[in-house]
């Protein structure tokens, strides 16, 4: 890796810094040590020649990667049957025997994909088998409930897609120029994870689920605030509408009272006119009658048509004689 090149190229001679002797540099890695990370990549890519060369160099092919994954785990996840068959044939691995690290990834990954596999304890439990069957059923695969090569490549592919989508939703760049590897490394650094690297393991998936949950809570909080704002605006509009309706009702009530008072006053005038008409014609001359008629006409304009008729009849000029 990047660090191994730096170590391999370092000098063993001591140097001085600020007049003080520096600590001796680390010795260069052996050929096996330098090729260790490359052999895991070769297993993922199906390059059997690299594994054979590693074996010819008397290097240990049973070592695990930083996650705790074996070469057999990695080859199976990536659907590299040529690698798994060779590892089994050379007694480097046993068929369908997986590390606890891979089982933890399966358990955590299945939960991440929506299938509850129980506790991520690195053991194949009944809950794990049930979750495996659920995944197999959802992906139209034979429902064995076992961890094996028949479905692990599909699982690994779905896990990679989900990881990329989550990182993208969290604001990490996962495009062609940067790639998912850079995003994973940045995510690990931001979450202060103990292990670095761009690989998938149960701890990375667990942290992605936590980040998704945290982001969901923030979204829910924002949606809650928006909902409360909408309700407040609706309540304000409703209160304004009710106030306008109340004001309109008060206006109509005032008009009704005014009309009622006008009717009462008009009726009193009518009574006065009728009483005057019953008197001697000399007591009620034409000008007096005209004045009374003008007052009634003013009040008449306030009355509805039906109520105005009696007044209109009463304001007719008195008959001659």
LUMGU-526064 format. One line per 3 residues: number of its first residue (from 1); their letters; for each residue x, y, z of N, C-alpha, C, CB. Coordinates in steps of 0.001 Angstrom, whole numbers, plus 500000, padded with zeros to 6 digits. Glycine has a CB too. Layout:
BEGIN
NUM = A = X/Y/Z/X/Y/Z/X/Y/Z/X/Y/Z | ...
This chain:
BEGIN
1 = XXX = 500833/498802/500000/500000/500000/500000/500864/501244/500000/499060/500008/501207 | 500219/502429/500191/500975/503683/500193/502029/503688/501288/500035/504873/500368 | 501644/503204/502496/502583/503226/503619/503722/502244/503405/501860/502906/504924
4 = XXX = 503439/501089/502762/504477/500070/502586/505577/500569/501666/503876/498778/502030 | 505192/501383/500627/506205/501935/499741/507133/502878/500491/505551/502660/498573 | 506540/503669/501384/507347/504617/502145/508321/503886/503050/506455/505544/502971
7 = XXX = 507830/502784/503663/508682/502017/504573/509776/501298/503795/507844/501004/505378 | 509384/500707/502642/510352/499950/501856/511457/500835/501333/509667/499252/500705 | 511134/502093/501049/512134/502987/500476/512908/503770/501498/511490/503926/499545
10 = XXX = 512647/503581/502777/513332/504364/503810/514744/503836/504029/512540/504331/505134 | 515652/504717/504477/517036/504342/504729/517201/503882/506165/517980/505511/504430 | 518109/502962/506369/518348/502441/507707/519322/503302/508491/518865/501030/507627
13 = XXX = 520069/504138/507811/521054/504975/508510/520343/506004/509349/522007/505666/507516 | 520971/506365/510471/520414/507380/511344/520629/508754/510740/521037/507300/512738 | 519720/509666/511041/519870/511063/510632/519693/511922/511860/518845/511458/509516
16 = XXX = 520055/513170/511750/519913/514075/512884/518893/515138/512576/521249/514714/513244 | 518097/515488/513589/517095/516547/513484/517325/517495/514638/515632/515976/513496 | 517615/518754/514313/517888/519750/515357/519029/519311/516264/516632/520004/516191
19 = XXX = 520014/518636/515680/521192/518249/516453/521030/516976/517237/521551/519329/517378 | 519804/516354/517167/519575/515137/517942/519490/513951/516991/518280/515253/518798 | 519968/512824/517457/519924/511625/516629/518495/511129/516528/520840/510523/517198
22 = XXX = 518060/510879/515304/516708/510355/515104/516716/508851/515314/516176/510707/513689 | 515518/508305/515593/515408/506868/515806/515681/506145/514499/514013/506494/516358 | 516261/504954/514547/516553/504208/513319/515271/503947/512536/517257/502875/513647
25 = XXX = 515357/504047/511217/514184/503787/510381/513863/502304/510414/514419/504261/508923 | 512568/501992/510127/512148/500595/510130/512805/499866/508963/510604/500480/510049 | 513089/498618/509185/513691/497815/508121/512669/497585/507020/514213/496465/508671
28 = XXX = 513176/497374/505813/512293/497167/504668/511505/495879/504829/513096/497138/503364 | 510306/495867/504258/509476/494677/504337/510048/493579/503459/508037/494993/503929 | 509707/492360/503821/510102/491206/503019/509241/491181/501761/509957/489872/503828
31 = XXX = 509633/490411/500758/508802/490291/499555/507374/489860/499875/509426/489299/498589 | 507239/488980/500846/505893/488531/501229/505089/489673/501836/505975/487363/502223 | 505763/490478/502692/505063/491590/503340/504612/492632/502337/505952/492237/504383
34 = XXX = 505482/492932/501357/505137/493938/500363/504003/493470/499463/506353/494287/499525 | 503930/492169/499231/502926/491635/498304/501622/491252/498989/503482/490433/497590 | 501583/491393/500334/500415/490896/501068/499123/491585/500634/500620/491090/502561
37 = XXX = 499114/492946/500586/497892/493651/500199/497556/493392/498738/498038/495155/500447 | 498596/493233/497912/498354/492990/496492/497700/491643/496252/499651/493073/495718 | 498015/490660/497080/497458/489329/496873/495967/489310/497191/498197/488300/497733
40 = XXX = 495537/490123/498153/494106/490233/498458/493364/490881/497292/493884/491049/499755 | 493983/491894/496692/493389/492537/495526/493315/491552/494363/494197/493786/495124 | 494337/490736/494233/494350/489728/493171/493229/488721/493366/495700/489008/493128
43 = XXX = 492973/488334/494609/491880/487398/494896/490533/488004/494524/491886/487000/496381 | 490360/489310/494789/489110/489997/494452/488922/490078/492939/489091/491409/495062 | 490029/490193/492211/489972/490357/490752/490065/489032/490001/491087/491271/490295
46 = XXX = 490304/487941/490735/490368/486622/490097/491683/486316/489429/489294/486503/489095 | 492784/486990/489825/494093/486780/489207/494840/485671/489951/494924/488097/489209 | 494643/484470/489504/495204/483295/490173/496730/483265/490100/494636/482024/489558
49 = XXX = 497311/483807/489022/498765/483778/488877/499467/484488/490024/499171/484409/487561 | 498843/485576/490526/499443/486324/491637/499449/485480/492913/498677/487648/491877 | 498385/484721/493131/498333/483851/494308/499351/482719/494194/496919/483274/494489
52 = XXX = 499501/482183/492997/500480/481103/492794/501899/481619/493035/500359/480517/491361 | 502179/482828/492585/503502/483421/492803/503739/483628/494285/503639/484756/492048 | 502715/484080/494990/502808/484275/496436/503131/482954/497132/501494/484867/496989
55 = XXX = 502508/481903/496668/502742/480574/497233/504160/480095/496917/501705/479568/496693 | 504606/480339/495696/505959/479939/495300/507025/480674/496105/506169/480195/493811 | 506681/481892/496542/507617/482672/497375/507577/482240/498842/507293/484168/497272
58 = XXX = 506873/481149/499100/506751/480612/500458/506037/481595/501402/508141/480274/501012 | 505147/482383/500842/504394/483345/501659/503142/482680/502221/504012/484601/500826 | 502707/483186/503353/501557/482620/504052/500264/483109/503405/501588/482995/505551
61 = XXX = 499529/482200/502787/498265/482545/502138/497066/482416/503082/498054/481661/500923 | 497349/482078/504318/496260/481962/505291/496098/483229/506134/496504/480770/506203 | 496940/484216/505898/496830/485470/506637/495546/486195/506246/498060/486369/506375
64 = XXX = 495081/487002/507145/493854/487775/506884/494208/489226/506575/492885/487705/508100 | 493268/489921/505951/493481/491349/505663/493122/492164/506906/492624/491814/504428 | 493252/493497/506871/492981/494303/508080/491586/494117/508652/493181/495755/507771
67 = XXX = 490648/493678/507840/489287/493440/508339/489176/492123/509082/488293/493461/507192 | 490126/491208/508797/490021/489845/509304/489495/488894/508248/489128/489805/510522 | 489408/489352/506983/488917/488518/505889/490034/487630/505351/488339/489391/504762
70 = XXX = 489681/486409/505000/490623/485501/504361/490543/485675/502848/490336/484030/504762 | 491528/485088/502162/491482/485109/500697/490226/484406/500185/492742/484443/500107 | 489831/483360/500888/488625/482613/500497/487384/483505/500648/488474/481319/501360
73 = XXX = 487318/484289/501727/486199/485231/501923/486105/486203/500751/486368/486015/503251 | 487236/486803/500433/487271/487855/499413/486920/487286/498040/488660/488523/499373 | 487482/486122/497726/487198/485512/496424/485720/485145/496311/488074/484261/496209
76 = XXX = 485136/484642/497387/483722/484262/497355/482829/485485/497188/483342/483505/498634 | 483104/486557/497935/482306/487783/497832/482305/488330/496412/482836/488845/498795 | 483424/488137/495705/483550/488684/494355/483275/487664/493259/484922/489249/494168
79 = XXX = 482781/486504/493656/482397/485490/492666/483557/484905/491891/481432/486072/491707 | 484725/484776/492529/485926/484253/491861/486087/482769/492168/487191/485035/492304 | 485348/481944/491429/485348/480503/491677/486714/479876/491406/484292/479825/490816
82 = XXX = 487436/480416/490423/488760/479864/490129/489695/480001/491332/489371/480564/488905 | 489519/481092/492088/490353/481316/493272/489927/480393/494412/490273/482791/493721 | 488614/480340/494680/488138/479513/495801/488456/478038/495563/486617/479698/496005
85 = XXX = 488280/477567/494332/488582/476157/494042/490071/475872/494250/488168/475799/492592 | 490935/476789/493824/492381/476595/493980/492774/476619/495457/493159/477681/493205 | 492168/477523/496227/492476/477598/497663/492074/476313/498384/491762/478801/498302
88 = XXX = 490913/475765/498011/490449/474521/498636/491332/473357/498197/488966/474241/498273 | 491651/473317/496917/492480/472215/496387/493862/472208/497017/492611/472323/494861 | 494390/473377/497356/495716/473463/497965/495650/473503/499494/496444/474695/497451
91 = XXX = 494490/473191/500022/494277/473085/501472/494625/474382/502216/495108/471938/502032 | 494439/475487/501509/494627/476796/502145/493313/477231/502803/495103/477862/501102 | 492217/476714/502288/490895/477017/502837/490019/475778/502746/490237/478210/502088
94 = XXX = 488933/475787/503519/487942/474721/503462/486669/475276/502818/487648/474145/504889 | 486030/474460/502029/484844/474903/501297/483745/475349/502264/484325/473777/500381 | 483174/476535/501979/482079/477116/502763/482443/477365/504230/480878/476210/502698
97 = XXX = 483745/477536/504487/484192/477916/505827/484655/479370/505760/485346/476966/506349 | 483948/480223/506503/484189/481661/506406/484616/482229/507755/482931/482384/505900 | 485339/483333/507693/485817/483971/508925/484653/484633/509654/486922/485015/508612
100 = XXX = 484865/484858/510949/483837/485558/511733/483681/486990/511239/484194/485549/513239 | 484748/487565/510670/484676/488929/510144/483706/489004/508972/486067/489414/509712 | 483737/488002/508094/482810/487994/506971/481382/487765/507450/483207/486921/505957
103 = XXX = 481213/486880/508419/479860/486619/508936/479283/487882/509579/479881/485454/509965 | 480125/488636/510269/479676/489909/510847/479254/490888/509750/480792/490531/511712 | 480018/490914/508652/479656/491780/507529/478307/491353/506954/480750/491742/506432
106 = XXX = 478107/490049/506837/476833/489533/506322/475687/489946/507246/476881/487986/506180 | 475873/489769/508531/474810/490093/509492/474490/491595/509497/475219/489641/510905 | 475537/492408/509548/475335/493861/509564/474819/494349/508217/476644/494586/509923
109 = XXX = 475380/493784/507146/474967/494191/505803/473525/493837/505510/475857/493557/504772 | 473074/492667/505946/471679/492277/505734/470728/493235/506459/471446/490829/506217 | 471087/493620/507666/470266/494611/508389/470256/495933/507625/470802/494829/509841
112 = XXX = 471397/496323/507126/471535/497565/506340/470632/497532/505110/473007/497777/505909 | 470482/496335/504527/469650/496167/503339/468196/495874/503665/470200/495065/502488 | 467857/495899/504948/466453/495759/505341/466038/494397/505830/465607/496111/504220
115 = XXX = 467000/493518/506144/466682/492169/506626/467363/491957/507980/467137/491075/505593 | 466578/491813/509026/467114/491698/510383/467791/490344/510573/465996/491890/511429 | 469114/490369/510721/469887/489129/510884/470280/488884/512331/471135/489171/510020
118 = XXX = 469686/489626/513259/470032/489459/514661/471340/490148/515013/470119/487996/515001 | 471914/489743/516130/473159/490359/516596/474307/490024/515651/473494/489893/518028 | 475178/491015/515434/476359/490800/514582/477463/490193/515438/476841/492145/513915
121 = XXX = 477337/488890/515691/478262/488211/516594/479248/487304/515870/477491/487407/517599 | 479202/487270/514545/480132/486439/513791/479790/484971/513796/481493/486614/514321 | 478578/484626/514235/478136/483226/514259/476860/483093/513428/477896/482736/515729
124 = XXX = 476754/481995/512704/475574/481779/511869/474417/481297/512744/475873/480752/510735 | 473511/482206/513069/472389/481919/513959/471111/481701/513153/472196/483063/514973 | 470042/481342/513856/468742/481152/513201/468249/482468/512598/467702/480601/514207
127 = XXX = 468508/483584/513307/468107/484900/512791/468875/485236/511519/468340/485994/513853 | 470151/484834/511488/470966/485074/510298/470419/484272/509120/472447/484705/510562 | 470096/483011/509359/469557/482157/508290/468239/482716/507758/469350/480716/508802
130 = XXX = 467391/483224/508653/466099/483804/508247/466314/485038/507383/465250/484168/509486 | 467273/485864/507762/467558/487077/506993/468156/486731/505635/468513/487997/507771 | 468999/485700/505594/469580/485257/504325/468478/484807/503372/470593/484111/504556
133 = XXX = 467542/484028/503887/466425/483562/503056/465596/484748/502545/465527/482587/503857 | 465412/485748/503396/464651/486933/502979/465365/487656/501840/464445/487894/504172 | 466690/487778/501946/467467/488407/500879/467402/487572/499609/468928/488601/501314
136 = XXX = 467559/486259/499751/467523/485376/498589/466162/485441/497901/467841/483931/499003 | 465107/485481/498697/463752/485558/498131/463547/486883/497386/462690/485405/499249 | 464021/487967/497984/463859/489294/497363/464636/489401/496056/464320/490393/498327
139 = XXX = 465719/488611/495925/466555/488674/494730/466355/487458/493824/468018/488787/495127 | 465260/486722/494051/464884/485583/493210/465987/484529/493148/464550/486061/491802 | 466566/484229/494309/467607/483214/494407/467085/482027/495200/468881/483789/495063
142 = XXX = 467748/480889/495045/467380/479701/495812/467542/479986/497300/468241/478481/495393 | 466527/479655/498094/466486/480022/499516/467108/478924/500373/465032/480289/499966 | 468423/478991/500509/469135/478000/501310/469273/478431/502770/470511/477745/500718
145 = XXX = 469371/479742/502997/469580/480245/504350/471006/480080/504834/468657/479555/505294 | 471896/479692/503924/473293/479454/504298/474207/480491/503645/473728/478028/503893 | 475343/480724/504297/476342/481616/503721/477176/480802/502742/477242/482273/504830
148 = XXX = 477051/481130/501457/477807/480405/500439/477950/481256/499184/477123/479066/500104 | 478637/480688/498214/478958/481412/496986/477753/481626/496076/480022/480676/496232 | 476629/480957/496358/475461/481066/495490/474834/482466/495537/474427/480023/495884
151 = XXX = 475024/483184/496646/474364/484499/496762/475278/485610/497282/473172/484384/497673 | 476447/485260/497824/477334/486288/498379/477765/487340/497351/478562/485633/498963 | 478058/486984/496096/478398/488040/495128/477267/489039/494915/478770/487420/493801
154 = XXX = 476010/488548/494848/474859/489453/494691/474718/490343/495920/473551/488649/494460 | 474940/489756/497090/474894/490518/498342/475967/491604/498356/475074/489581/499550 | 477177/491234/497951/478291/492189/497930/477998/493346/496973/479599/491481/497521
157 = XXX = 477381/493026/495838/477039/494054/494850/475982/495007/495401/476537/493405/493548 | 474942/494453/496020/473883/495289/496601/474432/496151/497736/472723/494411/497116 | 475333/495570/498511/475933/496307/499617/476747/497488/499092/476820/495378/500466
160 = XXX = 477477/497267/498002/478258/498350/497401/477371/499471/496881/479116/497813/496271 | 476257/499105/496231/475323/500119/495719/474721/500933/496859/474203/499455/494899 | 474288/500231/497894/473670/500910/499035/474678/501845/499711/473126/499877/500054
163 = XXX = 475900/501384/499850/476954/502208/500453/477180/503477/499632/478270/501407/500570 | 477258/503320/498328/477480/504475/497452/476327/505475/497557/477648/504017/495993 | 475100/504971/497562/473929/505859/497666/473905/506589/498998/472631/505062/497491
166 = XXX = 474231/505868/500075/474234/506496/501394/475284/507595/501465/474488/505451/502487 | 476487/507301/500991/477553/508302/501009/477172/509523/500174/478864/507695/500489 | 476547/509271/499035/476106/510374/498176/475064/511223/498892/475534/509836/496850
169 = XXX = 474095/510567/499549/473053/511286/500279/473617/512063/501471/471987/510312/500756 | 474724/511578/502001/475366/512258/503131/476274/513402/502675/476174/511257/503952 | 476397/513578/501356/477166/514704/500838/478567/514384/500355/477259/515724/501867
172 = XXX = 478922/513096/500314/480255/512711/499838/480223/512539/498316/480735/511395/500530 | 481310/512906/497669/481397/512766/496223/481759/511328/495876/482434/513751/495632 | 480906/510697/495075/481138/509301/494698/481120/509132/493185/480085/508390/495340
175 = XXX = 481379/510204/492449/481336/510158/490994/482549/509489/490382/481208/511538/490448 | 482629/509569/489061/483711/508896/488339/485080/509472/488681/483477/508995/486844 | 485129/510783/488900/486428/511423/489144/487004/511078/490517/486294/512931/489017
178 = XXX = 486126/510960/491509/486594/510684/492868/486460/509206/493221/485819/511529/493873 | 485327/508612/492900/485134/507195/493183/484688/506953/494609/486402/506435/492914 | 484136/505751/494812/483599/505407/496133/484723/505194/497141/482724/504146/496046
181 = XXX = 485908/504773/496683/487021/504519/497604/487395/505782/498377/488244/503993/496835 | 487496/506897/497666/487838/508166/498321/486750/508561/499307/488042/509284/497277 | 485486/508336/498925/484364/508689/499803/484385/507848/501078/483023/508500/499067
184 = XXX = 484676/506557/500942/484739/505679/502118/485857/506118/503055/484950/504210/501691 | 487016/506426/502488/488143/506865/503311/487807/508165/504047/489399/507055/502442 | 487156/509095/503344/486769/510365/503973/485746/510138/505070/486206/511337/502929
187 = XXX = 484817/509212/504828/483794/508900/505836/484430/508279/507068/482728/507951/505257 | 485344/507355/506866/486027/506721/508008/486764/507767/508837/487019/505636/507521 | 487418/508690/508152/488180/509722/508852/487248/510646/509638/489020/510537/507855
190 = XXX = 486148/511034/509015/485218/511940/509694/484579/511283/510909/484133/512404/508729 | 484295/509988/510809/483670/509261/511930/484714/508788/512946/482873/508052/511403 | 485995/509137/512686/487085/508769/513605/487131/507261/513855/486924/509508/514940
193 = XXX = 487012/506504/512774/487055/505050/512889/488492/504586/513062/486418/504383/511655 | 488664/503512/513806/490004/503019/514126/490721/502528/512877/489926/501896/515161 | 489990/501858/511990/490601/501309/510783/490432/502281/509623/489984/499940/510432
196 = XXX = 491476/502398/508826/491397/503209/507611/491162/502274/506429/492699/504064/507405 | 491220/502810/505228/491042/501971/504054/489701/502204/503394/491183/500519/504424 | 489567/501686/502168/488352/501909/501386/487496/500655/501275/488710/502402/500003
199 = XXX = 487776/499652/502089/487044/498386/502009/485756/498448/502849/487942/497215/502487 | 484892/497472/502608/483657/497341/503384/483876/496345/504513/482472/496894/502481 | 483432/496691/505698/483414/495750/506822/482213/496077/507704/484750/495816/507646
202 = XXX = 481998/495271/508733/480804/495462/509564/480814/496809/510281/480693/494338/510586 | 481983/497296/510683/482051/498575/511387/481698/499747/510466/483448/498777/511975 | 482149/499688/509229/481802/500742/508271/480292/500764/508032/482554/500534/506934
205 = XXX = 479713/499576/507811/478276/499500/507559/477494/499996/508770/477864/498059/507211 | 477964/499646/509963/477293/500094/511193/477321/501621/511288/477966/499466/512445 | 478468/502207/510995/478589/503667/511051/477730/504330/509976/480058/504090/510886
208 = XXX = 477610/503707/508820/476736/504241/507771/475276/504234/508224/476891/503425/506472 | 474867/503176/508914/473496/503112/509428/473257/504195/510476/473209/501725/510026 | 474251/504410/511347/474126/505470/512349/474011/506837/511670/475335/505451/513314
211 = XXX = 474849/507051/510650/474831/508336/509942/473490/508547/509242/475982/508405/508916 | 472959/507490/508653/471639/507571/508007/470568/507946/509021/471280/506231/507329 | 470636/507330/510193/469651/507602/511242/469759/509047/511719/469840/506635/512427
214 = XXX = 470989/509507/511903/471200/510891/512340/470670/511879/511301/472697/511150/512601 | 470955/511588/510024/470477/512460/508947/468957/512433/508875/471081/512036/507596 | 468378/511239/509123/466917/511124/509121/466277/511950/510213/466505/509680/509275
217 = XXX = 466909/511961/511395/466376/512757/512506/466433/514248/512175/467161/512470/513806 | 467525/514682/511540/467632/516086/511153/466557/516443/510136/469027/516385/510580 | 466336/515509/509192/465303/515742/508180/463930/515802/508824/465337/514645/507107
220 = XXX = 463670/514869/509771/462383/514861/510471/462189/516146/511267/462285/513644/511403 | 463276/516614/511883/463196/517855/512658/462871/519039/511754/464515/518109/513407 | 463536/519066/510583/463272/520140/509633/461840/520049/509102/464279/520089/508471
223 = XXX = 461403/518827/508802/460031/518648/508326/459027/519045/509404/459796/517190/507894 | 459357/518730/510671/458484/519111/511777/458352/520619/511896/459005/518536/513078 | 459500/521306/511736/459477/522771/511797/458651/523349/510648/460912/523335/511756
226 = XXX = 458815/522766/509463/458035/523222/508306/456544/522975/508529/458505/522507/507018 | 456227/521824/509099/454827/521495/509354/454226/522450/510374/454694/520049/509842 | 454993/522759/511420/454494/523703/512427/454296/525096/511832/455462/523775/513615
229 = XXX = 455201/525488/510939/455075/526795/510285/453819/526844/509415/456327/527094/509430 | 453562/525748/508690/452356/525693/507847/451090/525762/508693/452348/524409/506999 | 451091/525031/509811/449922/525050/510689/449694/526439/511282/450085/524024/511810
232 = XXX = 450796/527106/511660/450677/528460/512211/450106/529408/511161/452051/528972/512708 | 450571/529270/509922/450049/530122/508848/448576/529829/508591/450858/529921/507557 | 448204/528550/508619/446801/528176/508424/445925/528721/509549/446660/526651/508342
235 = XXX = 446429/528644/510791/445670/529166/511932/445502/530676/511828/446367/528804/513253 | 446576/531357/511408/446499/532816/511267/445484/533192/510197/447884/533407/510919 | 445504/532463/509069/444551/532744/507995/443123/532464/508446/444883/531910/506752
238 = XXX = 442960/531382/509216/441618/531043/509724/441117/532102/510700/441634/529663/510411 | 442022/532572/511568/441634/533619/512520/441264/534908/511788/442776/533888/513521 | 442029/535237/510742/441719/536440/509964/440363/536301/509277/442821/536708/508918
241 = XXX = 440113/535115/508749/438825/534873/508090/437674/534979/509087/438816/533489/507419 | 437881/534414/510272/436847/534485/511305/436611/535927/511742/437236/533623/512516 | 437707/536718/511833/437572/538123/512217/436789/538892/511161/438955/538762/512425
244 = XXX = 437088/538614/509875/436355/539275/508799/434889/538870/508804/436983/538948/507448 | 434633/537591/509057/433254/537116/509110/432507/537743/510274/433216/535595/509222 | 433198/537874/511425/432573/538498/512600/432261/539971/512339/433489/538364/513831
247 = XXX = 433221/540655/511678/432995/542070/511359/431819/542232/510406/434259/542694/510745 | 431710/541316/509432/430592/541370/508483/429265/541112/509182/430796/540351/507357 | 429268/540155/510101/428049/539875/510867/427642/541073/511719/428251/538646/511759
250 = XXX = 428657/541729/512327/428358/542909/513139/427783/544042/512273/429630/543390/513871 | 428357/544187/511058/427848/545221/510144/426401/544936/509756/428726/545307/508877 | 426116/543687/509431/424755/543315/509059/423793/543501/510226/424715/541868/508573
253 = XXX = 424262/543156/511431/423416/543331/512612/423114/544809/512851/424092/542720/513851 | 424125/545663/512656/423918/547105/512832/422924/547636/511808/425252/547862/512715 | 423041/547168/510562/422102/547579/509532/420689/547119/509873/422528/547026/508173
256 = XXX = 420582/545893/510393/419262/545372/510763/418642/546208/511879/419368/543899/511203 | 419487/546591/512852/418970/547439/513956/418525/548792/513417/420054/547637/515063 | 419345/549340/512479/418987/550638/511906/417662/550558/511153/420096/551135/510969
259 = XXX = 417474/549449/510408/416212/549293/509690/415044/549155/510653/416272/548082/508767 | 415262/548407/511713/414186/548221/512700/413803/549553/513335/414618/547218/513794 | 414843/550333/513669/414562/551647/514266/413844/552550/513267/415869/552318/514743
262 = XXX = 414233/552451/511977/413570/553254/510942/412117/552865/510792/414285/553102/509606 | 411844/551570/510885/410451/551100/510796/409621/551664/511943/410393/549553/510811 | 410218/551599/513143/409492/552117/514307/409205/553608/514135/410299/551873/515606
265 = XXX = 410226/554347/513701/410048/555788/513530/409044/556092/512418/411393/556456/513221 | 409131/555282/511326/408188/555483/510221/406762/555200/510654/408554/554594/509036 | 406636/554140/511437/405286/553813/511926/404733/554934/512800/405303/552491/512718
268 = XXX = 405591/555545/513597/405139/556671/514443/404693/557850/513578/406271/557122/515408 | 405431/558118/512507/405061/559202/511605/403757/558908/510886/406164/559446/510594 | 403620/557656/510499/402363/557270/509833/401179/557502/510760/402408/555788/509389
271 = XXX = 401386/557088/512006/400322/557312/512982/400018/558809/513106/400718/556725/514358 | 401088/559629/513080/400888/561075/513212/400148/561626/512000/402239/561798/513383 | 400504/561104/510806/399820/561560/509589/398342/561186/509629/400486/560958/508334
274 = XXX = 398124/559915/510020/396728/559473/510075/395929/560312/511080/396653/557976/510451 | 396565/560604/512201/395871/561420/513211/395603/562829/512667/396712/561499/514522 | 396594/563360/511915/396429/564711/511357/395328/564744/510313/397742/565202/510742
277 = XXX = 395229/563653/509548/394208/563611/508508/392803/563569/509095/394428/562408/507610 | 392724/563046/510289/391412/562978/510934/390977/564332/511492/391432/561944/512050 | 391920/565271/511626/391588/566603/512127/390937/567450/511042/392840/567300/512656
280 = XXX = 390529/568571/511427/389939/569525/510490/390977/569920/509450/389407/570778/511234 | 390608/569966/508200/391518/570305/507122/392212/571635/507320/390785/570321/505835 | 391619/572549/508071/392247/573851/508292/393503/573731/509155/391255/574810/508948
283 = XXX = 393515/572699/510008/394678/572536/510900/395899/571945/510166/394301/571631/512089 | 395684/571303/509039/396781/570677/508309/396786/571248/506896/396643/569111/508293 | 397596/572282/506703/397661/572881/505373/398605/572069/504476/398130/574359/505463
286 = XXX = 398656/572465/503211/399433/571719/502228/400927/571716/502544/399206/572297/500851 | 401467/572806/503022/402904/572880/503338/403279/571982/504501/403301/574312/503657 | 402408/571921/505507/402684/571033/506665/402685/569578/506222/401630/571244/507794
289 = XXX = 401682/569288/505372/401609/567900/504897/402839/567558/504065/400324/567673/504068 | 403323/568488/503272/404510/568264/502444/405753/568028/503302/404739/569456/501511 | 405859/568744/504399/407013/568554/505305/407013/567160/505896/406999/569597/506438
292 = XXX = 405812/566736/506328/405708/565378/506902/406044/564343/505845/404284/565119/507471 | 405568/564551/504639/405805/563610/503550/407301/563518/503228/405013/564030/502298 | 408038/564637/503298/409477/564633/503045/410229/563814/504084/410011/566055/503025
295 = XXX = 409806/563954/505338/410453/563175/506411/410228/561684/506196/409912/563599/507801 | 409019/561334/505844/408704/559918/505629/409477/559380/504435/407188/559721/505416 | 409603/560192/503378/410341/559767/502185/411801/559469/502516/410260/560844/501096
298 = XXX = 412378/560275/503419/413775/560032/503833/413907/558696/504546/414275/561165/504753 | 412978/558450/505448/413001/557168/506172/412668/556008/505249/412015/557195/507345 | 411869/556282/504271/411421/555250/503350/412590/554616/502603/410425/555829/502363
301 = XXX = 413602/555432/502328/414762/554914/501589/415536/553860/502372/415693/556051/501225 | 415360/553845/503685/416061/552859/504533/415327/551544/504624/416259/553410/505925 | 414064/551520/504183/413221/550343/504388/413213/549443/503171/411803/550760/504727
304 = XXX = 413083/548128/503387/412876/547221/502265/411585/547569/501541/412845/545761/502744 | 411434/547087/500329/410275/547430/499486/408959/547099/500162/410356/546700/498155 | 408885/545913/500777/407613/545496/501391/407242/546387/502557/407693/544047/501861
307 = XXX = 408293/546817/503334/408019/547645/504503/407697/549081/504100/409209/547622/505459 | 408176/549500/502905/407971/550886/502483/406562/551135/501950/408985/551257/501424 | 405869/550096/501537/404551/550270/500927/403538/550960/501834/404014/548940/500519
310 = XXX = 403438/550550/503119/402451/551235/503970/402754/552725/504112/402408/550586/505355 | 404038/553066/504147/404401/554476/504284/404062/555225/503000/405906/554626/504620 | 404368/554555/501849/404073/555194/500591/402580/555502/500450/404540/554321/499449
313 = XXX = 401765/554572/500923/400312/554773/500858/399869/555910/501779/399575/553477/501235 | 400582/555967/502927/400167/556960/503918/400574/558353/503539/400735/556627/505257 | 401536/558505/502646/402010/559857/502275/401257/560431/501086/403500/559824/501956
316 = XXX = 400229/559712/500653/399435/560291/499550/398758/561566/499992/398380/559290/499047 | 398585/562505/499090/397951/563788/499440/396537/563553/499922/397947/564754/498234 | 396027/564334/500923/394652/564151/501410/393652/564491/500325/394393/565017/502653
319 = XXX = 392567/563813/500367/391518/564055/499360/390907/565429/499532/390421/562985/499449 | 390525/566060/498424/389930/567390/498490/388584/567330/499176/389786/567991/497093 | 388266/568429/499891/386945/568543/500557/386985/567947/501877/385853/567900/499766
